[in-house]
Amino acid sequence: MYSAFQLAQKYLNYYSTAYNSKGHGVHSPFVFHFIKYIKNNNKKAECYKPIEDIRKLLLQNNSFIEVQDFGAGSSVIKTNSRQVKKIAASSLKHKKFAQLLYRIVEYYQPKTMVELGTSFGITSAYLASAHRTATLYTLEGSPAIAAIAKNNFQLLGLKNIQLLEGDFKNTFSTLLQGLPAVDFAFVDGNHKKQPTLEYFEQLLKKAHNETILIFDDIHWSAQMEEAWEIIKQHNSVTLSIDLFFIGIVFLRKDFKVKQHFSLRF
Ligand SMILES: C[S@@+](CC[C@H](N)C(=O)[O-])C[C@H]1O[C@@H](n2cnc3c(N)ncnc32)[C@H](O)[C@@H]1O
């Protein structure tokens, strides 16, 4: 993992080289459309407030739970007692990005979605709310964390989420075997190069022309930056968008020329 100083330098570099927030100079109509109608769309959906209310409660929750520590996803598991509010402060995707994911799902309407790394289910709730007739399969290894997520889904009345408990090593391939296709995936659990690339390869086997893959924390460490570079360069990837804290990948064959964009967000 990069130090806070290194990360700040990387962010400055990204910010100074990325297209401005309105996308001036972006010549791809698809990306321009993405910027205008999805990235910069300030519309507030009804579900935002109840989900954010739950995030606030988690951030105030002083209780301790026993969690399995997967490290950056390693299979060497140790159990730790951790405070709910500390996990909520460090693990959950910030609302700006979670709401962007909501808008991506609302716009493209993927039917089968996969999230690797549920935590307390805040981003899961956004994804599932964005398309109520879709199914979100979300994977979490820590039973105590999964229990809180399930409770949150109940509080929000979300019935289109299936939470699969266990190490990704077992749950992910079993899940994929049973799915005809994956339309959308958010990979946010195991921030290491090799596992990230393995998940990418596994997802590609179930992907199609319209599948959207989103990777979290692509600049978090040298390993994640290497993984992101390999993903961008992969033959199947025709368009990649770097928003610094997440990377979005499209596989559409109708994009004749492979393109990559860094966009300020
Ligand atoms: C960053 S959090 C997910 C945050 C969530 N996507 C959100 O935005 O609200 C990552 C979660 O993945 C889980 N995790 C990490 N490695 C795992 C593994 N190998 N198997 C199962 N779960 C794992 C952790 O327990 C943690 O709760």
The ligand as an ORCA input file, in Angstrom:
! r2SCAN-3c Opt
* xyz 0 1
  C     -13.562     -2.758      1.150
  S     -14.700     -3.819      1.912
  C     -16.102     -3.769      0.838
  C     -16.845     -2.474      0.875
  C     -18.144     -2.468      0.122
  N     -17.983     -2.903     -1.244
  C     -18.713     -1.059      0.128
  O     -18.338     -0.251     -0.732
  O     -19.549     -0.766      1.003
  C     -14.005     -5.396      1.543
  C     -14.722     -6.581      2.213
  O     -14.253     -7.763      1.560
  C     -14.099     -8.786      2.521
  N     -13.034     -9.680      2.025
  C     -11.740     -9.366      1.727
  N     -11.067    -10.439      1.264
  C     -11.955    -11.465      1.259
  C     -11.878    -12.820      0.863
  N     -10.738    -13.354      0.399
  N     -12.986    -13.581      0.974
  C     -14.153    -13.056      1.451
  N     -14.296    -11.769      1.830
  C     -13.212    -10.988      1.745
  C     -13.697     -8.088      3.812
  O     -14.114     -8.848      4.933
  C     -14.422     -6.737      3.685
  O     -15.610     -6.721      4.411
*
